[in-house]
Amino acid sequence: MALESNEKPDRPIAKFESMLKTDDIYFFDAEDFEDIIHHYLNNGKITLAKKAIGIGLQQHPASVELKLLDVEVLVFENHLDLAEQYLDELQVLDSNNEEIFIQRANIYSKKDNHEAAVALLNKALDLAENSFDIYSLLGMEYLFMDDFKLAKESFMRCVSFDEQDYSSLYNVIYCFEFLEDYEGAIIYLNDYLERNPYCEVAWHQLGKQYIAKDMLAEALSAFDFAIISDDTFIGAYFEKGKVLEKLGRFNEAIENYETTIQMEDPTSHAYLRIGKCHERLENDEMAKYYYYHTVHEDPLLDKGWLAITDFYFKRKNFKKALFYVNKALNIDGENPQYWKKCAMINAALNRHDQADFSYKQAVDLGNYELGTWLDWADVVLKNDDIPSAIQVLKQGQEFYPENAEIRYKTAGFYLEMNDPINARISLIDALKLDFHKLSIFKDEFPQYAATDWVSNIVANIKKSTGKTR
């Protein structure tokens, strides 16, 4: 007795898999093969999808839909030339099939010709009755082209077709964020929530937009509504905790982070945030307890090791801080933040050679912060190597050409070298950049600040620039 495929939705799949285990050959409608193939493609079972396509085309050699699914797999596996050859043949048979243009667009997208892909998708739109999937593909192509405005519009159309399409909703908000149009995102989400008042995803995203606008009270309300809509939504509890931290309500923040731990397996990020809250509450033992749990849960989380290091650094327990930053460096010796922190600790311990080495490592790995150059120069100066200290400042000046602080420090270092000519050049440049930061020079080099030599330079700059004070 032949099985009817519509008795149960999964009956064709079970029947097909039964056939593969035997030598029997079962007959399926072309539509059944399409369902079977889509099932395997959606579940990432490409080999089974290819088997279904092969058998399907044996039984239905004229099926354009099955041939298009064959093309889809060829494109997925990057057999682009063969896929284009098949599409040429299919277009002769059915020139108004939008799926042909969609697959051609996919091929051009794979070749990084996104403009051509967009043109083909627009052609598919002209032919399609149901354009939902095409707008989604268009949105992705516009993202590849960094055209976030058109990408946003495409994904908005997807959401208008299906308001439960959260993937497109996320993409809409991503585009708003990239365009830094937080106000636009807020308006869009509020409009969406008028129609879907119990959508926890939209409330969660709305809260994040309010955070970006520093509207913390509104953000807190949005996360509360997300939790009301779904009291198991861990992301809302976590974001609410972060807002409560910013508001200084650390005990409430801890409660929200602990809720996330109770709902799912503990995460290092939750432990870290709880530790930070306890530190702000001056519960030092509890802070340490959670920081240690953080690195135990995820030994590769750099923020965890830095939190422990900072904990001891702030309390001037530099030996322990050094111990933990070295543990971090043993795990990830390519992390510039670890090296900078290591340099600061070594400098505090008066281990200037080690501090010099650590700052060099931090810079070599990409830490070009202003403070790094200034502090590194101070360390090199303490090693009695003034020319190298000046060289460090010159490197920093390349990154911060308009920063007066570097030039004031450079002027002081030249004076330490008894090089008044270069000191004068650097001091004049610094005064022209920011006259009011002369106080930095006076605080750091008081032995030179009160000299007639410096006073004359300052007076001349005042006169030439019209500065009165």
DALIN-V185399 format. One record per backbone hydrogen bond with DSSP energy under -1.0 kcal/mol. CO is the residue of the C=O (numbers start at 1). NH is the residue of the N-H. If there is no record, write none. Layout:
co:nh
CO:NH
CO:NH
//
This chain:
co:nh
4:7
8:11
10:14
11:15
12:16
13:17
14:18
15:19
16:20
19:22
29:33
30:34
31:35
32:36
33:37
34:38
35:39
36:40
37:41
38:42
39:43
40:45
41:44
44:46
45:49
46:50
47:51
48:52
49:53
50:54
51:55
52:56
53:57
54:58
55:59
56:60
60:63
63:67
64:68
65:69
66:70
67:71
68:72
69:73
70:74
71:75
72:76
73:77
74:79
75:78
78:80
79:83
80:84
81:85
82:86
83:87
84:88
85:89
86:90
87:91
88:92
89:93
90:94
94:97
97:100
98:102
99:103
100:104
101:105
102:106
103:107
104:108
105:109
106:110
107:111
108:113
109:112
113:117
114:118
115:119
116:120
117:121
118:122
119:123
120:124
121:125
122:126
124:128
131:135
132:136
133:137
134:138
135:139
136:140
137:141
138:142
139:143
140:144
141:145
142:147
143:146
146:148
147:151
148:152
149:153
150:154
151:155
152:156
153:157
154:158
155:159
156:160
157:161
158:162
162:165
164:166
165:169
166:170
167:171
168:172
169:173
170:174
171:175
172:176
173:177
174:178
175:179
176:181
177:180
181:185
182:186
183:187
184:188
185:189
186:190
187:191
188:192
189:193
190:194
192:196
196:199
199:203
200:204
201:205
202:206
203:207
204:208
205:209
206:210
207:211
208:212
209:213
210:215
211:214
214:216
215:219
216:220
217:221
218:222
219:223
220:224
221:225
222:226
223:227
224:228
225:229
226:230
230:233
232:234
233:237
234:238
235:239
236:240
237:241
238:242
239:243
240:244
241:245
242:246
243:247
244:249
245:248
248:250
249:253
250:254
251:255
252:256
253:257
254:258
255:259
256:260
257:261
258:262
259:263
260:264
267:271
268:272
269:273
270:274
271:275
272:276
273:277
274:278
275:279
276:280
277:281
278:283
279:282
282:284
283:287
284:288
285:289
286:290
287:291
288:292
289:293
290:294
291:295
292:296
293:297
294:298
298:301
301:304
301:305
302:306
303:307
304:308
305:309
306:310
307:311
308:312
309:313
310:314
312:317
313:316
316:318
317:321
318:322
319:323
320:324
321:325
322:326
323:327
324:328
325:329
326:330
327:331
328:332
332:335
335:339
336:340
337:341
338:342
339:343
340:344
341:345
342:346
343:347
344:348
345:349
346:351
347:350
350:352
351:355
352:356
353:357
354:358
355:359
356:360
357:361
358:362
359:363
360:364
361:365
362:367
363:366
369:373
370:374
371:375
372:376
373:377
374:378
375:379
376:380
377:381
378:382
380:385
381:384
385:389
386:390
387:391
388:392
389:393
390:394
391:395
392:396
393:397
394:398
396:400
400:403
404:408
405:409
406:410
407:411
408:412
409:413
410:414
411:415
412:416
413:417
414:419
415:418
419:423
420:424
421:425
422:426
423:427
424:428
425:429
426:430
427:431
428:432
429:433
430:434
434:437
435:438
437:440
438:442
439:443
440:444
441:445
445:448
445:449
448:451
451:455
452:456
453:457
454:458
455:459
456:460
457:461
458:462
459:463
460:464
461:465
462:466
//
